[in-house]
Amino acid sequence: MGQAPLAPYNDPRIVIDDFTAPSICLLDDFDPDFDKACEQFDNNRYWQADLRTAYDISDTLQVSSVTGVAKLDHDASVDYQLLGTEDRSTDLKSLVFYQELQLNAELFGGAVDLVTGLNYFYEKSESPALTINRRGTSAFPNRANGNADAGLFRLNDAYTEQVSNSYGVFVSGTWHATDRLNLTGGLRFAYDKKDFSETEHASANFTPAPGTTFTHVTSDDSWNQIDWRATVDYDLAEDVMAYATASKAYKAGQFSFTALDRIPGPDQSGDFIQTIAPETVKNYEAGMRVSMFDRRLRFNPTLFYMQWTNRQAARQVACVTSPSCPLGFEIQVVNSGDVDIYGGELDMQLAVTDEFILDAAGAITQYDLKDEVANSGPNLYPDVPEITFNIGATYNTIIDAGELTLNLNYSYTDEQATHPTNGTDSSFTLPAIELVNARIQFVPEGSPVRISAFANNLLDNTYATYGQRFGGGYWDQGGPPARLHPLARPDRSALAVVRGRPRELGVTLQYDF
């Protein structure tokens, strides 16, 4: 359209202010004015129904059942680059059925509590995916070739279906060894089976086998493991309890496959599709639950150490830059290696008076990646903040007209990496978040009404809840600087963040029936 190239930093046509996304749309035509075709949306429709029944066979024996059905319809369109050049559908439909049968028993005069049972989980998920992308004439090949419209490209036109069946048998028992000492142990055997199918239609970045317009692949796999748990808790005093627990849990393997060009579906089905190994987590935890000074002071310290094996996570997988792989990488769920996560938590509450209460909670979390190559970098992704805490104060009093409650709360969330790498054109660290919230609530005497006035983000901090930097293959020509066209030499990347809500003031009215 004859416009100047993007500025090396914060082009004013792209970066407007802290809360405004670029008003550019090139999906309906090559005119950058904003149109309805570029509106992003995220619609979710969810319902769930549960039936719980119980029957007392005797004073010490009970049978119970839990049956559940749930359905999710997710309909969304996103533009990863936020430049009006992409319409990426992320639709998902899911149907879930769940059934658990449980037997609860008190044995040996109440000395042992036993829980055993069976459970079954079924899910059918369907995920149609389609990306429409507008390109300029200089996108491919990688050289300056004018600033004209190369047209709309249909990418990633696929339909994926997966059926999961999970069966479990479990038993857990607690032995009340003394009035102060309890010992708990449990086992669970799990069997999981997944049936996978994917249909990939011909598009700008996929070529099916000769003589066909799509490729259909199928596969299935199954896994089984035994999970366990052991806990000991001991009452050191009437209001002081200490405990230690160890447990192991597993997550079934999964499929993460992209159909290959020009190969018939049957030739890349079955065992050709390699699943991702199951991941396991062993958790070791110890802590105390303490009340003091006639329960005016309560504090609960906890230490934990988690060993995560074969962690399943999404990361960039390199591919040859071409029209079928325009960015030089694909996002796939892979085995990202092992990681140890450890830290401590503390929550406490102090009743300064009968009306004035202080509360606080915090956590320190660190991790040790065992294989930075498998993880694609030194950062855990998704990352966990190293430090989080909140401090609050609540004042509650009875006045002539009713009950009045005042609350003030401060929270802090440490910075978080949004990409496994450091120092690359895709890495970004989300800054720390500090928020102050306040609330005043009044309940008139003898009335079922609650009236509240609130101020969220009282100091009106500008912050982001999520961020991603998009660089490399999308923005830069790539290659040694000496070979680049002058317009392609500045390294560029785009940073997009999801802003948290600004200061909000409001009033709520609640009526209790």
Secondary structure, 3 states (H helix, E strand, C coil): CCCCCCCCCCCCCCCCECCECCCCCCCCCCCCCCCHHHCCEEEEEEEEEEEEEEEEEECCEEEEEEEEEEEEEEEEEECCCCCCCEEEECCEEEEEEEEEEEEEEEECCCCEEEEEEEEEEEEEEEEEEEEEEEEECCCCCCCCCCCCEEEEEEEEEEEEEEEEEEEEEEEEEEEECCCCEEEEEEEEEEEEEEEEEEEEECECCECCCCCCCEEEEEEEEEEEEEEEEEEEEEEEECCEEEEEEEEEEEECCECCCCCCCCCCHHHHCHHHCCCECCEEEEEEEEEEEEEECCCCEEEEEEEEEEEEECCEEEEEEECCCECCECCCEEEEEEECCCEEEEEEEEEEEEECCCCEEEEEEEEEEEEEECCHHHHCCCCCCCCCCCEEEEEEEEEEEEECCEEEEEEEEEEEECCEECCCCCCCCCCCEECCEEEEEEEEEEEECCCCEEEEEEEECCCCCCCEEEEEEECHHHCCCCCCHHHCCHHHCCCCCEEEEEECCCCEEEEEEEECC
